[in-house]
Amino acid sequence: MKSLFEADTHKEILNRINKLKVSNKPHWGKMSVSQMVKHCHRPIEVAMGTKELSANLGFMKKMIFKLFKSSLYNNKPWKEGIPTAPEYVVRDNPEFKTEKERLQTLVNEFHSLNDKTDWAAHPLFGNLSKEQWGKAQYKHLDHHLRQFGV
């Protein structure tokens, strides 16, 4: 799986984000393109430790999520229509240009953290290594960029 820490992958993601237009319609799901772009901020902010999200899960749910941890960073793309965790749902109608620019900034900031060693824990899956976070960020962005045809 590609990683957002790789220079070519970083450039690819920025180019694809750049191709997004406010008129893009989803191939699946309920989010508008503006909501999707804002939604993509949150996992990056969580990984960098600038946003804290807590998942109030019981012991059994935590154990079940741990079984699926590798799905964050393995080589299989995410399936269409997988549910969004409530903490990551965007309910407002954000301004597209502002959110797109913010996402580009966050992608650049994340990519620049190649030497970072103290990564925040994922709210559902627990601790992730730099490599796992890099792959998870790519996989998440790729999933939503495919959702909107770029």
Secondary structure, DSSP 8 states (H G I E B T S, - for coil): ---TTSHHHHHHHHHHHHH--TT---SSSS--HHHHHHHHHHHHHHHHTSS-------HHHHHHHHHTGGGGTSSS---TT----GGG---S---HHHHHHHHHHHHHHHHTTTT------BTTTB---HHHHHHHHHHHHHHHHHHTT-
